[in-house]
Amino acid sequence: MTVDRDVMTEHEQAPPDEVSRATVIAYAVAATLLLGWFLFGWLVLRQGFVDSVGESAGAGFALLLIISVVGTVRRSRR
């Protein structure tokens, strides 16, 4: 039993960093804008439902790609 406990304490990782309040707010704003983009395309432009979902999903994936690239650049500078 002591061997297992020693191994576990050696390999424990530090707790993950907390997400800042600004990050949570930015994600909420992005989600709101994507929902608004979907509703605008579907109800105002009268696109099909599937087209509006696809356009919003594409914009969301592009946003995630941009966030990933920015995060990678910031992390590599440290």
DSSP file (Angstrom, degrees, kcal/mol; ACC not computed):
  #  RESIDUE AA STRUCTURE BP1 BP2  ACC     N-H-->O    O-->H-N    N-H-->O    O-->H-N    TCO  KAPPA ALPHA  PHI   PSI    X-CA   Y-CA   Z-CA
    1    1 A M     >        0   0    0      0, 0.0     4,-2.0     0, 0.0     5,-0.2   0.000 360.0 360.0 360.0 -37.0    0.0    0.0    0.0
    2    2 A T  H  >  +     0   0    0      1,-0.2     4,-2.4     2,-0.2     5,-0.2   0.860 360.0  56.0 -69.4 -30.8    2.8    2.4    0.7
    3    3 A V  H  > S+     0   0    0      2,-0.2     4,-2.3     1,-0.2    -1,-0.2   0.926 107.5  49.1 -64.7 -43.2    4.3    1.9   -2.7
    4    4 A D  H  > S+     0   0    0      1,-0.2     4,-2.4     2,-0.2    -2,-0.2   0.911 112.0  48.1 -62.4 -42.2    1.0    2.8   -4.4
    5    5 A R  H  X S+     0   0    0     -4,-2.0     4,-2.3     2,-0.2    -1,-0.2   0.891 110.6  51.3 -67.2 -38.4    0.7    6.0   -2.3
    6    6 A D  H  X S+     0   0    0     -4,-2.4     4,-1.7     2,-0.2    -1,-0.2   0.917 111.4  47.6 -64.2 -42.0    4.3    7.0   -3.0
    7    7 A V  H  X S+     0   0    0     -4,-2.3     4,-1.6     1,-0.2    -2,-0.2   0.915 111.7  50.4 -65.6 -42.2    3.8    6.5   -6.8
    8    8 A M  H  < S+     0   0    0     -4,-2.4     4,-0.5     1,-0.2    -1,-0.2   0.895 110.1  48.7 -65.4 -39.5    0.5    8.5   -6.7
    9    9 A T  H  < S+     0   0    0     -4,-2.3     3,-0.4     1,-0.2    -1,-0.2   0.829 109.4  53.8 -71.5 -29.0    2.0   11.4   -4.8
   10   10 A E  H  < S+     0   0    0     -4,-1.7    -1,-0.2     1,-0.2    -2,-0.2   0.866 113.8  41.1 -69.4 -34.9    5.0   11.6   -7.2
   11   11 A H  S  < S+     0   0    0     -4,-1.6    -1,-0.2    -5,-0.1    -2,-0.2   0.329  82.3 123.7 -99.9   7.6    2.8   11.8  -10.3
   12   12 A E        -     0   0    0     -4,-0.5     2,-0.2    -3,-0.4    -3,-0.0  -0.471  52.8-141.5 -68.4 139.2    0.2   14.2   -9.0
   13   13 A Q        -     0   0    0     -2,-0.2    -1,-0.1     1,-0.1    -2,-0.1  -0.637  22.2 -95.9 -99.7 159.0   -0.1   17.2  -11.2
   14   14 A A        -     0   0    0     -2,-0.2    -1,-0.1     1,-0.1     3,-0.1  -0.407  53.3 -93.3 -66.3 148.6   -0.7   20.8  -10.1
   15   15 A P        -     0   0    0      0, 0.0    -1,-0.1     0, 0.0     3,-0.1  -0.341  51.1 -97.2 -62.9 146.2   -4.4   21.8  -10.2
   16   16 A P        -     0   0    0      0, 0.0     2,-0.0     0, 0.0    -3,-0.0  -0.250  44.1 -95.3 -64.6 152.5   -5.4   23.4  -13.5
   17   17 A D        -     0   0    0      1,-0.1     2,-0.1    -3,-0.1     3,-0.0  -0.352  42.9-110.0 -65.0 146.4   -5.4   27.2  -13.7
   18   18 A E        -     0   0    0     -3,-0.1     2,-0.4     1,-0.1    -1,-0.1  -0.473  31.2-110.1 -76.0 150.7   -8.8   28.8  -13.1
   19   19 A V        -     0   0    0     -2,-0.1    -1,-0.1     1,-0.1     5,-0.0  -0.666  37.0-118.6 -81.5 132.8  -10.5   30.4  -16.1
   20   20 A S     >  -     0   0    0     -2,-0.4     4,-1.8     1,-0.1     5,-0.1  -0.266  15.1-118.7 -71.0 158.9  -10.6   34.1  -15.7
   21   21 A R  H  > S+     0   0    0      1,-0.2     4,-2.3     2,-0.2     5,-0.2   0.865 114.6  57.4 -64.1 -37.0  -13.9   36.0  -15.6
   22   22 A A  H  > S+     0   0    0      1,-0.2     4,-2.4     2,-0.2    -1,-0.2   0.870 105.0  51.5 -63.4 -36.6  -13.0   37.9  -18.8
   23   23 A T  H  > S+     0   0    0      2,-0.2     4,-2.4     1,-0.2    -1,-0.2   0.916 109.8  48.4 -66.6 -43.2  -12.7   34.6  -20.6
   24   24 A V  H  X S+     0   0    0     -4,-1.8     4,-2.1     1,-0.2    -2,-0.2   0.911 113.0  48.4 -63.4 -41.7  -16.1   33.3  -19.5
   25   25 A I  H  X S+     0   0    0     -4,-2.3     4,-2.5     2,-0.2    -2,-0.2   0.905 110.5  51.5 -65.2 -41.2  -17.6   36.6  -20.5
   26   26 A A  H  X S+     0   0    0     -4,-2.4     4,-2.4     1,-0.2    -2,-0.2   0.906 110.6  48.3 -63.3 -41.3  -15.9   36.5  -23.9
   27   27 A Y  H  X S+     0   0    0     -4,-2.4     4,-2.4     2,-0.2    -1,-0.2   0.886 111.3  50.5 -65.7 -38.2  -17.2   33.0  -24.5
   28   28 A A  H  X S+     0   0    0     -4,-2.1     4,-2.2     2,-0.2    -2,-0.2   0.904 111.2  48.3 -65.8 -40.9  -20.7   34.0  -23.5
   29   29 A V  H  X S+     0   0    0     -4,-2.5     4,-2.5     2,-0.2    -2,-0.2   0.917 111.7  49.9 -64.5 -42.9  -20.6   37.0  -25.8
   30   30 A A  H  X S+     0   0    0     -4,-2.4     4,-2.4     1,-0.2    -2,-0.2   0.910 111.0  48.8 -62.9 -42.2  -19.4   34.7  -28.7
   31   31 A A  H  X S+     0   0    0     -4,-2.4     4,-2.2     2,-0.2    -1,-0.2   0.898 111.6  49.8 -64.5 -39.5  -22.2   32.2  -28.0
   32   32 A T  H  X S+     0   0    0     -4,-2.2     4,-2.5     2,-0.2    -2,-0.2   0.908 110.8  49.2 -65.0 -42.0  -24.7   35.0  -28.0
   33   33 A L  H  X S+     0   0    0     -4,-2.5     4,-2.6     2,-0.2    -2,-0.2   0.893 110.8  50.2 -65.1 -39.2  -23.4   36.4  -31.3
   34   34 A L  H  X S+     0   0    0     -4,-2.4     4,-2.2     2,-0.2    -2,-0.2   0.900 111.4  48.1 -66.0 -39.3  -23.5   32.9  -32.9
   35   35 A L  H  X S+     0   0    0     -4,-2.2     4,-2.6     2,-0.2    -2,-0.2   0.914 112.4  49.5 -65.0 -41.6  -27.0   32.4  -31.8
   36   36 A G  H  X S+     0   0    0     -4,-2.5     4,-2.7     2,-0.2    -2,-0.2   0.891 109.4  51.8 -62.9 -39.8  -27.9   35.9  -33.1
   37   37 A W  H  X S+     0   0    0     -4,-2.6     4,-2.2     2,-0.2    -1,-0.2   0.897 110.4  49.1 -63.4 -40.8  -26.2   35.0  -36.4
   38   38 A F  H  X S+     0   0    0     -4,-2.2     4,-2.3     2,-0.2    -2,-0.2   0.947 113.8  44.8 -62.0 -49.4  -28.3   31.9  -36.7
   39   39 A L  H  X>S+     0   0    0     -4,-2.6     4,-3.0     1,-0.2     5,-0.7   0.875 111.7  53.4 -65.7 -37.1  -31.5   33.6  -35.9
   40   40 A F  I  X>S+     0   0    0     -4,-2.7     5,-2.2     1,-0.2     4,-1.2   0.933 112.9  43.3 -62.1 -46.3  -30.7   36.5  -38.3
   41   41 A G  I  <5S+     0   0    0     -4,-2.2     6,-2.5     3,-0.2    -2,-0.2   0.879 120.6  41.0 -67.3 -37.2  -30.0   34.1  -41.2
   42   42 A W  I  <5S+     0   0    0     -4,-2.3    -2,-0.2     4,-0.2    -3,-0.2   0.927 128.5  23.9 -78.9 -45.8  -33.1   31.9  -40.4
   43   43 A L  I  <5S+     0   0    0     -4,-3.0    -3,-0.2    -5,-0.2    -2,-0.1   0.855 131.0  32.4 -93.8 -37.6  -35.7   34.5  -39.6
   44   44 A V  I  <<S+     0   0    0     -4,-1.2    -3,-0.2    -5,-0.7    -4,-0.1   0.934 128.8  33.3 -88.0 -51.0  -34.6   37.7  -41.3
   45   45 A L  S   <S-     0   0    0     -5,-2.2    -3,-0.1     1,-0.0    -4,-0.1   0.607  99.5-135.6 -80.7 -11.1  -32.8   36.5  -44.4
   46   46 A R        +     0   0    0     -6,-0.3    -4,-0.2     1,-0.1    -3,-0.1   0.862  44.5 159.9  56.7  41.4  -35.3   33.5  -44.6
   47   47 A Q        -     0   0    0     -6,-2.5    -1,-0.1     1,-0.2     2,-0.0  -0.359  50.3 -83.8 -75.2 169.3  -32.6   31.0  -45.3
   48   48 A G     >  -     0   0    0      1,-0.1     4,-2.1    -2,-0.1     5,-0.2  -0.350  36.0-114.7 -70.5 159.9  -33.4   27.4  -44.7
   49   49 A F  H  > S+     0   0    0      1,-0.2     4,-2.4     2,-0.2     5,-0.2   0.920 116.8  48.6 -61.3 -45.5  -32.9   26.0  -41.1
   50   50 A V  H  > S+     0   0    0      1,-0.2     4,-2.6     2,-0.2    -1,-0.2   0.887 110.2  51.7 -65.6 -39.2  -30.1   23.7  -42.1
   51   51 A D  H  > S+     0   0    0      2,-0.2     4,-2.4     1,-0.2    -1,-0.2   0.903 110.9  48.1 -63.1 -40.9  -28.3   26.5  -44.0
   52   52 A S  H  X S+     0   0    0     -4,-2.1     4,-2.3     2,-0.2    -2,-0.2   0.895 112.0  48.9 -67.9 -39.6  -28.5   28.7  -41.0
   53   53 A V  H  X S+     0   0    0     -4,-2.4     4,-2.7     2,-0.2    -2,-0.2   0.928 113.0  48.1 -63.8 -44.5  -27.2   26.0  -38.7
   54   54 A G  H  X S+     0   0    0     -4,-2.6     4,-2.4     2,-0.2    -2,-0.2   0.894 111.6  49.0 -63.9 -41.0  -24.4   25.2  -41.0
   55   55 A E  H  X S+     0   0    0     -4,-2.4     4,-2.1     2,-0.2    -1,-0.2   0.910 114.0  45.7 -66.0 -41.9  -23.4   28.9  -41.4
   56   56 A S  H  X S+     0   0    0     -4,-2.3     4,-2.3     2,-0.2    -2,-0.2   0.899 112.9  50.1 -67.7 -40.4  -23.4   29.4  -37.6
   57   57 A A  H  X S+     0   0    0     -4,-2.7     4,-2.6     2,-0.2    -2,-0.2   0.904 110.4  50.6 -64.7 -40.4  -21.5   26.2  -37.0
   58   58 A G  H  X S+     0   0    0     -4,-2.4     4,-2.2     2,-0.2    -2,-0.2   0.909 111.0  48.0 -62.6 -42.5  -18.9   27.2  -39.6
   59   59 A A  H  X S+     0   0    0     -4,-2.1     4,-2.1     2,-0.2    -1,-0.2   0.884 111.8  51.1 -65.4 -37.5  -18.5   30.6  -38.0
   60   60 A G  H  X S+     0   0    0     -4,-2.3     4,-2.3     2,-0.2    -2,-0.2   0.909 110.4  47.7 -65.8 -42.4  -18.2   28.9  -34.6
   61   61 A F  H  X S+     0   0    0     -4,-2.6     4,-2.2     2,-0.2    -2,-0.2   0.884 110.8  51.8 -66.8 -37.4  -15.5   26.5  -35.8
   62   62 A A  H  X S+     0   0    0     -4,-2.2     4,-2.2     2,-0.2    -1,-0.2   0.903 110.1  49.7 -63.7 -40.1  -13.6   29.4  -37.4
   63   63 A L  H  X S+     0   0    0     -4,-2.1     4,-2.4     2,-0.2    -2,-0.2   0.906 110.0  50.3 -64.6 -41.8  -13.8   31.3  -34.1
   64   64 A L  H  X S+     0   0    0     -4,-2.3     4,-2.3     2,-0.2    -2,-0.2   0.877 109.2  52.2 -63.6 -37.1  -12.5   28.2  -32.2
   65   65 A L  H  X S+     0   0    0     -4,-2.2     4,-2.3     2,-0.2    -2,-0.2   0.915 109.9  48.3 -64.4 -42.7   -9.6   27.9  -34.7
   66   66 A I  H  X S+     0   0    0     -4,-2.2     4,-2.5     2,-0.2    -2,-0.2   0.914 111.7  49.7 -63.2 -43.1   -8.7   31.6  -34.2
   67   67 A I  H  X S+     0   0    0     -4,-2.4     4,-2.4     1,-0.2    -1,-0.2   0.898 110.7  50.8 -62.7 -40.2   -8.8   31.1  -30.4
   68   68 A S  H  X S+     0   0    0     -4,-2.3     4,-2.2     2,-0.2    -2,-0.2   0.917 111.1  47.0 -64.3 -43.9   -6.6   28.0  -30.7
   69   69 A V  H  X S+     0   0    0     -4,-2.3     4,-2.4     2,-0.2    -2,-0.2   0.924 113.2  48.4 -64.9 -44.5   -4.0   29.8  -32.8
   70   70 A V  H  X S+     0   0    0     -4,-2.5     4,-2.4     1,-0.2    -2,-0.2   0.908 112.0  49.9 -62.8 -41.7   -3.9   32.8  -30.5
   71   71 A G  H  X S+     0   0    0     -4,-2.4     4,-2.3    -5,-0.2    -1,-0.2   0.880 110.5  50.0 -64.2 -38.3   -3.6   30.5  -27.4
   72   72 A T  H  X S+     0   0    0     -4,-2.2     4,-2.1     2,-0.2    -2,-0.2   0.915 111.4  47.9 -66.7 -42.4   -0.7   28.6  -29.1
   73   73 A V  H  X S+     0   0    0     -4,-2.4     4,-1.0     2,-0.2    -2,-0.2   0.917 113.3  48.1 -64.5 -43.0    1.2   31.8  -29.9
   74   74 A R  H  X S+     0   0    0     -4,-2.4     4,-0.6     1,-0.2     3,-0.3   0.901 112.6  48.5 -64.8 -39.9    0.7   33.1  -26.4
   75   75 A R  H >< S+     0   0    0     -4,-2.3     3,-0.7     1,-0.2    -1,-0.2   0.852 107.3  55.1 -69.9 -34.0    1.8   29.9  -24.8
   76   76 A S  H 3< S+     0   0    0     -4,-2.1    -1,-0.2     1,-0.2    -2,-0.2   0.738 101.1  60.2 -72.6 -20.8    4.9   29.6  -27.0
   77   77 A R  H 3<        0   0    0     -4,-1.0    -1,-0.2    -3,-0.3    -2,-0.2   0.695 360.0 360.0 -77.6 -19.0    6.1   33.1  -25.9
   78   78 A R    <<        0   0    0     -3,-0.7    -1,-0.2    -4,-0.6    -2,-0.1   0.482 360.0 360.0 -73.2 360.0    6.3   32.0  -22.3
